[in-house]
Amino acid sequence: MVQPAQRWSGNAEKLQAKGEDTDRLGLPSSYKSDASINSLGPVQQLTSVKVQNVPKTDGGLTSFDEMKRRFLNFKKHKYLEEVEHFQTLAEVQSPKFMVIACVDSRVCPSNVVGFKPGEAFMVRNVANIVPPLENGPTETNAALEFAVNTLEVENIFVIGHSNCAGIEALMSMQDESSHSFVEKWVATAKAAKLRTKADASGLSFDQQCKNCEKESINCSLLNLLTYPWIEEKVRKEMLSVHGGYYDFLNCTFEKWTLDFKEISNVGQGWIFSAKDRELWTFLTIRKPLRMLPVLLLDDSCGFTLFFDAVSRNVDGMNYFHKKVVGLLFVATTRVNVSPSLVLELLQRIARVIKDYLGTLIEDSLRKNFVLVYELLDEVIDFGYVQATSIEVLKSNVFNEPIVIDVGCLQPL
């Protein structure tokens, strides 16, 4: 009886006898379909473009010896210290979260948001996309089905990130007839691309990509509702659907929740609505800033006695503040600047925030923290004032404010 390996070797020898070249698997060079050849071209082009823009980094995992060392370190310092927990996990898993994240090596959810073993059932794909039910079976909706119906998770968390190559490929596509596996997959999020092109056509390509990264997450959240067993549990408040966006350049994380009670179905699909928006960050100074704005919500913050004048110098740091309708707006700088310029800037920042939010009160600032953070980020960049014009800011800031109903507003 001829063994499979012998039969394969014999076929290779026959092909060579015919004059055909074979590769190192013994396949003839002609044994490559047109589809496989065509599918490699666009992918290689996309890859080559991205590699040119991303510098190589030193360090990282380069060998199995290092991997072995890390595993033994894990066993010694984590597994053996929590051996009962890991033995329980060996019998059963009951995670509360189902996470859909991108395959990008820089954005592992377990590291970024600290998921521990057993806490999150996870699937990762290019550009963290959730395809709609009508697209048919994929590994993503198979994982969703198991997580929701078998594990009975309580939360689905779609996590996107900045500088996503998948979204860049989507925004660069000229048509949907490509043979590239990457382009065929990211075309699933074409609704996000169309929405971005309509809302942010005046922005640069990089800014459009950033907008599309977030828009794609929202499209994925709505696509989750095309699965009846997800939509039913969301409707009964047995399941919550969340979006997250990790900006690894600034190390900030935005989180929001799909507001099922406020979304509407207009025949062609769901209209998105969000609630419980949060921005997870704390102040870190990567380089000396020329000027830094700080918002203090009320007099109870402990700064009232300190700021007995509009400006003060302490240990080489200049502090300026302006009180507007009970709120303290504070700026700090280490260089000599005109106090009147800083005070005028704080006044304009207060007016910009009021124009966006409709009112300038503590509760409105708390509920719109992400929007206010974005506004400050656009007004001042690396300590330098950029723009305080509402018209200019509206071309870069797209978040809608959470409106607070106030009977009587105090004038600025």
C-alpha positions as CSV (number, residue, x, y, z in Angstrom):
1,M,0.0,0.0,0.0
2,V,1.4,3.4,-1.0
3,Q,1.6,5.9,1.9
4,P,0.2,9.4,1.3
5,A,3.6,10.9,1.7
6,Q,5.1,8.5,-0.9
7,R,2.2,9.2,-3.3
8,W,2.7,13.0,-2.9
9,S,6.5,12.6,-3.5
10,G,5.8,10.5,-6.6
11,N,3.5,13.1,-8.0
12,A,6.1,15.7,-7.5
13,E,8.7,13.7,-9.4
14,K,6.3,13.1,-12.3
15,L,5.7,16.9,-12.5
16,Q,9.4,17.6,-12.5
17,A,9.8,15.0,-15.3
18,K,7.3,17.0,-17.3
19,G,9.5,20.0,-16.9
20,E,7.3,21.9,-14.4
21,D,8.8,23.7,-11.4
22,T,7.6,22.8,-8.0
23,D,7.6,24.7,-4.8
24,R,8.9,23.3,-1.5
25,L,5.6,21.5,-0.8
26,G,5.8,19.7,-4.1
27,L,3.1,21.8,-5.7
28,P,3.6,22.8,-9.4
29,S,4.0,26.5,-9.9
30,S,0.9,26.4,-12.1
31,Y,-1.2,25.1,-9.2
32,K,-2.3,28.5,-8.0
33,S,-5.8,29.7,-8.8
34,D,-6.5,33.1,-10.2
35,A,-8.5,34.0,-7.2
36,S,-5.6,33.3,-4.8
37,I,-3.3,35.4,-7.0
38,N,-5.7,38.3,-7.2
39,S,-6.5,38.2,-3.5
40,L,-2.8,38.6,-2.6
41,G,-2.3,41.8,-4.6
42,P,-4.5,44.3,-2.8
43,V,-3.6,42.9,0.7
44,Q,0.1,43.2,0.0
45,Q,-0.5,46.8,-1.2
46,L,-2.4,47.7,1.9
47,T,0.2,46.1,4.1
48,S,3.1,47.8,2.3
49,V,1.4,51.2,2.7
50,K,0.9,50.7,6.4
51,V,4.4,49.4,7.1
52,Q,5.9,52.5,5.5
53,N,4.0,54.7,8.0
54,V,4.7,52.6,11.1
55,P,8.3,52.6,12.5
56,K,9.7,49.4,13.8
57,T,10.0,49.1,17.5
58,D,12.7,47.3,19.4
59,G,12.1,44.7,22.1
60,G,9.0,42.6,22.5
61,L,8.5,38.9,22.1
62,T,11.1,37.4,19.7
63,S,11.6,33.8,20.8
64,F,9.9,30.8,22.5
65,D,12.4,31.0,25.2
66,E,11.0,34.4,26.3
67,M,7.5,33.0,25.9
68,K,8.4,30.1,28.2
69,R,9.9,32.5,30.8
70,R,6.7,34.5,30.8
71,F,4.5,31.4,31.1
72,L,6.5,30.2,34.1
73,N,6.3,33.6,35.6
74,F,2.5,33.5,35.2
75,K,2.3,30.1,36.8
76,K,4.4,31.2,39.8
77,H,3.0,34.6,40.5
78,K,-0.6,34.2,39.3
79,Y,-1.7,30.6,38.9
80,L,-0.2,29.2,42.0
81,E,-1.3,32.2,44.1
82,E,-4.9,31.8,42.9
83,V,-4.9,28.0,42.3
84,E,-8.5,27.5,43.6
85,H,-9.8,30.1,41.3
86,F,-8.1,28.6,38.2
87,Q,-9.2,25.1,39.2
88,T,-12.8,26.4,39.3
89,L,-12.4,27.9,35.9
90,A,-11.2,24.5,34.7
91,E,-14.6,23.1,35.5
92,V,-16.9,26.0,34.3
93,Q,-16.8,29.5,33.0
94,S,-19.4,32.2,33.7
95,P,-18.1,35.5,32.3
96,K,-20.3,38.6,32.6
97,F,-18.8,40.2,29.4
98,M,-18.7,39.2,25.8
99,V,-16.0,41.3,24.1
100,I,-15.5,42.0,20.4
101,A,-12.2,43.6,19.7
102,C,-9.7,44.2,16.9
103,V,-6.9,41.8,16.1
104,D,-4.3,44.7,16.3
105,S,-1.4,43.6,18.4
106,R,-1.3,46.9,20.2
107,V,-4.8,46.8,21.7
108,C,-5.2,43.6,23.7
109,P,-8.3,44.1,25.9
110,S,-6.9,42.0,28.7
111,N,-4.1,44.5,29.1
112,V,-5.9,47.7,28.3
113,V,-9.0,47.3,30.5
114,G,-7.6,44.5,32.8
115,F,-9.8,41.6,32.1
116,K,-8.7,38.6,34.2
117,P,-9.1,34.9,33.2
118,G,-12.8,34.0,33.3
119,E,-14.1,37.5,33.2
120,A,-14.6,38.0,29.5
121,F,-15.5,35.7,26.6
122,M,-13.6,37.3,23.7
123,V,-13.5,37.2,19.9
124,R,-11.2,39.4,17.8
125,N,-11.4,40.3,14.2
126,V,-10.1,42.9,11.8
127,A,-11.6,46.3,12.8
128,N,-13.7,44.8,15.6
129,I,-16.8,44.5,13.3
130,V,-20.1,42.8,14.1
131,P,-21.7,41.7,10.8
132,P,-25.5,41.8,10.6
133,L,-27.5,38.6,10.7
134,E,-28.2,38.7,6.9
135,N,-24.5,38.3,6.1
136,G,-24.6,34.7,7.2
137,P,-22.4,32.7,9.6
138,T,-19.0,33.9,10.8
139,E,-16.8,33.2,13.7
140,T,-18.0,36.4,15.3
141,N,-21.7,35.7,15.4
142,A,-20.9,32.0,16.3
143,A,-19.1,33.4,19.4
144,L,-22.0,35.8,20.0
145,E,-24.5,33.0,19.9
146,F,-22.5,30.8,22.4
147,A,-21.9,33.8,24.7
148,V,-25.5,35.0,24.8
149,N,-27.5,31.8,24.7
150,T,-25.1,29.4,26.5
151,L,-22.9,31.4,28.8
152,E,-25.7,34.0,29.3
153,V,-23.4,37.0,29.5
154,E,-24.9,40.2,30.8
155,N,-22.8,42.7,28.6
156,I,-21.6,42.8,25.1
157,F,-18.7,45.2,24.7
158,V,-17.4,46.3,21.2
159,I,-14.0,47.9,21.6
160,G,-12.4,49.9,18.8
161,H,-9.2,51.9,18.8
162,S,-7.2,54.7,17.1
163,N,-5.0,54.2,14.0
164,C,-7.0,51.2,12.9
165,A,-5.5,49.7,9.7
166,G,-8.8,48.0,9.0
167,I,-10.8,51.2,9.0
168,E,-8.0,52.9,7.0
169,A,-8.5,50.1,4.4
170,L,-12.3,50.7,4.5
171,M,-11.9,54.5,4.0
172,S,-9.4,53.9,1.1
173,M,-11.6,51.5,-0.9
174,Q,-12.7,52.8,-4.3
175,D,-15.3,50.0,-4.9
176,E,-16.5,46.8,-3.3
177,S,-15.4,44.4,-6.1
178,S,-12.0,43.7,-4.6
179,H,-10.8,40.1,-4.2
180,S,-8.9,41.1,-1.0
181,F,-10.1,39.2,2.0
182,V,-9.4,42.3,4.1
183,E,-11.4,44.6,1.9
184,K,-14.3,42.1,1.6
185,W,-14.5,41.9,5.4
186,V,-14.2,45.6,6.2
187,A,-16.9,46.4,3.6
188,T,-19.3,45.0,6.2
189,A,-18.9,48.4,7.9
190,K,-19.6,50.4,4.7
191,A,-22.5,52.2,6.4
192,A,-20.0,53.8,8.8
193,K,-17.9,54.9,5.9
194,L,-20.9,56.5,4.1
195,R,-21.9,58.2,7.3
196,T,-18.4,59.6,7.8
197,K,-18.2,60.8,4.3
198,A,-21.5,62.7,4.7
199,D,-20.7,64.2,8.1
200,A,-17.0,64.8,7.9
201,S,-16.3,65.5,4.2
202,G,-14.4,68.7,4.9
203,L,-11.9,67.0,7.2
204,S,-8.5,65.5,6.4
205,F,-8.3,61.8,5.6
206,D,-6.7,61.0,9.1
207,Q,-9.6,62.9,10.8
208,Q,-12.1,61.0,8.7
209,C,-10.6,57.7,9.7
210,K,-10.8,58.6,13.4
211,N,-14.4,59.6,13.0
212,C,-15.1,56.3,11.1
213,E,-13.4,54.3,13.8
214,K,-16.1,55.4,16.3
215,E,-18.9,55.4,13.8
216,S,-18.1,51.7,12.9
217,I,-18.4,50.8,16.6
218,N,-21.9,52.3,16.7
219,C,-22.8,50.4,13.5
220,S,-21.7,47.2,15.1
221,L,-23.8,47.9,18.2
222,L,-26.9,48.3,15.9
223,N,-26.0,45.2,13.9
224,L,-26.2,43.3,17.2
225,L,-29.9,44.1,17.3
226,T,-30.4,42.2,14.0
227,Y,-30.0,38.9,15.9
228,P,-33.4,38.1,17.5
229,W,-32.0,36.4,20.5
230,I,-29.8,39.5,21.3
231,E,-32.6,42.0,20.5
232,E,-35.0,40.2,22.8
233,K,-32.7,40.2,25.8
234,V,-31.8,43.8,25.3
235,R,-35.5,44.7,25.1
236,K,-36.1,42.8,28.4
237,E,-33.0,44.5,30.0
238,M,-31.3,41.1,30.5
239,L,-28.4,42.2,28.3
240,S,-26.6,45.6,27.8
241,V,-24.7,46.6,24.8
242,H,-21.7,48.9,25.1
243,G,-19.1,50.6,22.9
244,G,-15.5,51.5,23.7
245,Y,-12.8,53.4,22.0
246,Y,-9.1,53.2,23.0
247,D,-6.8,56.0,21.9
248,F,-3.4,54.5,22.5
249,L,-1.6,57.7,21.4
250,N,-3.1,59.7,24.4
251,C,-4.0,56.6,26.5
252,T,-7.6,57.5,26.9
253,F,-10.6,55.2,26.8
254,E,-14.2,56.3,25.9
255,K,-17.1,54.1,26.9
256,W,-20.8,54.5,26.1
257,T,-23.9,52.3,26.3
258,L,-26.6,51.7,23.7
259,D,-29.8,53.4,24.8
260,F,-32.3,50.9,23.6
261,K,-35.3,52.9,24.9
262,E,-34.3,55.9,22.8
263,I,-33.3,54.3,19.5
264,S,-35.8,54.1,16.7
265,N,-36.4,51.8,13.7
266,V,-37.1,53.8,10.6
267,G,-37.6,50.8,8.2
268,Q,-34.1,50.9,6.8
269,G,-32.5,50.2,10.1
270,W,-32.0,51.4,13.7
271,I,-31.1,55.0,14.5
272,F,-28.4,55.1,17.1
273,S,-28.7,56.6,20.6
274,A,-26.2,56.4,23.4
275,K,-26.2,57.0,27.2
276,D,-23.8,56.8,30.1
277,R,-20.8,58.3,28.1
278,E,-17.6,58.3,30.1
279,L,-14.0,59.2,29.4
280,W,-11.4,57.2,31.4
281,T,-8.2,59.1,31.8
282,F,-6.1,61.2,34.3
283,L,-3.8,64.1,33.6
284,T,-0.4,63.1,32.4
285,I,2.2,65.6,31.0
286,R,4.3,64.1,28.3
287,K,6.2,67.3,27.7
288,P,6.2,70.8,29.3
289,L,3.0,72.5,28.3
290,R,2.7,76.2,27.6
291,M,-0.8,76.4,29.0
292,L,-3.2,73.9,30.6
293,P,-6.9,74.5,31.2
294,V,-8.6,72.9,34.2
295,L,-12.3,73.0,35.0
296,L,-13.2,73.0,38.7
297,L,-16.9,72.2,39.2
298,D,-17.7,74.2,42.3
299,D,-16.3,76.0,45.3
300,S,-16.1,72.8,47.4
301,C,-13.1,71.6,45.4
302,G,-10.7,73.2,47.9
303,F,-9.4,76.0,45.7
304,T,-11.5,78.8,47.0
305,L,-9.1,80.0,49.7
306,F,-6.1,79.4,47.5
307,F,-7.3,81.5,44.6
308,D,-7.8,84.8,46.5
309,A,-6.5,86.6,43.4
310,V,-7.1,86.0,39.7
311,S,-3.4,84.9,39.3
312,R,-0.7,83.6,41.5
313,N,2.7,82.0,41.2
314,V,3.7,79.0,43.3
315,D,7.0,77.2,42.9
316,G,7.4,78.6,39.4
317,M,3.9,77.7,38.2
318,N,1.5,80.5,37.3
319,Y,-2.2,79.9,38.2
320,F,-5.0,81.9,36.6
321,H,-8.7,81.5,37.4
322,K,-12.0,83.0,36.4
323,K,-15.3,82.4,38.0
324,V,-18.3,82.1,35.7
325,V,-21.8,81.5,37.1
326,G,-20.4,79.7,40.1
327,L,-17.8,77.5,38.2
328,L,-14.1,78.0,38.4
329,F,-12.2,77.9,35.2
330,V,-8.4,77.5,35.8
331,A,-5.3,77.7,33.6
332,T,-1.7,77.0,34.5
333,T,1.5,77.9,32.8
334,R,5.3,78.0,33.6
335,V,6.1,80.7,31.1
336,N,5.4,84.4,31.3
337,V,2.1,85.3,29.5
338,S,-0.2,88.2,29.6
339,P,-2.8,87.7,32.4
340,S,-5.5,89.5,30.4
341,L,-4.9,87.0,27.5
342,V,-5.3,84.0,29.8
343,L,-8.4,85.4,31.4
344,E,-9.9,86.2,28.0
345,L,-9.2,82.6,27.0
346,L,-11.0,81.2,30.0
347,Q,-14.0,83.5,29.3
348,R,-14.1,82.2,25.7
349,I,-13.8,78.6,26.8
350,A,-16.8,79.2,29.1
351,R,-18.8,80.7,26.3
352,V,-17.9,77.8,23.9
353,I,-19.0,75.2,26.4
354,K,-22.2,77.1,27.0
355,D,-22.9,77.4,23.3
356,Y,-22.4,73.6,22.9
357,L,-24.3,72.5,26.0
358,G,-27.0,75.1,26.1
359,T,-26.3,75.9,29.7
360,L,-23.3,76.3,32.0
361,I,-24.1,74.4,35.2
362,E,-22.3,71.7,37.1
363,D,-24.7,68.9,36.2
364,S,-24.4,69.7,32.5
365,L,-20.6,69.5,32.7
366,R,-20.7,66.2,34.5
367,K,-23.1,64.6,32.0
368,N,-21.2,66.0,29.0
369,F,-17.6,65.3,30.2
370,V,-16.5,63.6,27.0
371,L,-17.8,66.4,24.9
372,V,-16.2,69.1,27.1
373,Y,-12.9,67.1,27.0
374,E,-13.0,67.1,23.2
375,L,-13.7,70.8,23.1
376,L,-10.7,71.6,25.3
377,D,-8.6,69.3,23.2
378,E,-9.5,71.3,20.1
379,V,-9.2,74.7,21.7
380,I,-5.7,74.0,23.1
381,D,-3.2,71.6,21.6
382,F,0.0,70.9,23.4
383,G,-0.4,74.1,25.4
384,Y,-1.0,76.4,22.4
385,V,-4.3,78.0,21.7
386,Q,-5.8,76.8,18.4
387,A,-9.3,78.1,18.0
388,T,-12.3,79.4,20.0
389,S,-14.6,79.9,17.1
390,I,-17.8,77.8,17.3
391,E,-17.9,77.4,13.5
392,V,-14.3,76.0,13.4
393,L,-14.9,73.7,16.4
394,K,-18.1,72.2,14.9
395,S,-16.1,71.0,11.9
396,N,-14.0,68.8,14.3
397,V,-16.3,68.0,17.3
398,F,-19.3,65.8,16.4
399,N,-20.6,64.5,19.7
400,E,-24.1,65.6,20.5
401,P,-24.6,67.2,23.9
402,I,-26.9,65.7,26.6
403,V,-29.3,68.5,27.1
404,I,-30.2,69.5,30.6
405,D,-33.6,71.1,31.1
406,V,-33.1,74.2,33.2
407,G,-35.9,76.7,33.7
408,C,-33.8,79.8,34.2
409,L,-30.3,80.2,32.9
410,Q,-27.8,82.7,34.3
411,P,-26.2,84.9,31.6
412,L,-22.5,84.9,31.1
